[in-house]
Amino acid sequence: MLEEGKGDARMARAEAVGSEREGRPSPIDVHVGSRIRLRRTLLGMSQERLGEALGLTFQQVQKYERGVNRVGASRLFDLSRVLDVPISFFFDDMPDSVASTYGGPAAKRPTGHLESPEGFADDSLNRRETLELVRAYYRITDPALRKRVFELIKSMGPPEA
């Protein structure tokens, strides 16, 4: 009898998630897409070039990045290889509200990057300006010069707490 109750709960949850899917992308698909866009942009790769590497059109890449098209397991594997990141990268920094609503209790795993993801509530890591700054920084080939640029930028901001 207890197993029957669990099955009913799972079916109700699946129906709720399925009904939300109709007409708009799942928040998990949107998050994965934003991580694809983040990594592609950090690498300085165009949607067209990523599409060519995956055997897709740039329009298909756009749909993945917006979360309109769901990324399947084999495509996620291909993306991780082309973008040179582990598959877990696409799920890192997922908001707790999304992870707990759609992924259940097991989805609330720490990512290892930050103890508190609220520090980036302003979404500064996804801004074009930030991505361009990071790309320009890593184009500096001389490690000593790159370190001096880093120290200069740090000195211009408020002291770290």
Beta strands, then each sheet from edge to edge (+ up, - down):
end
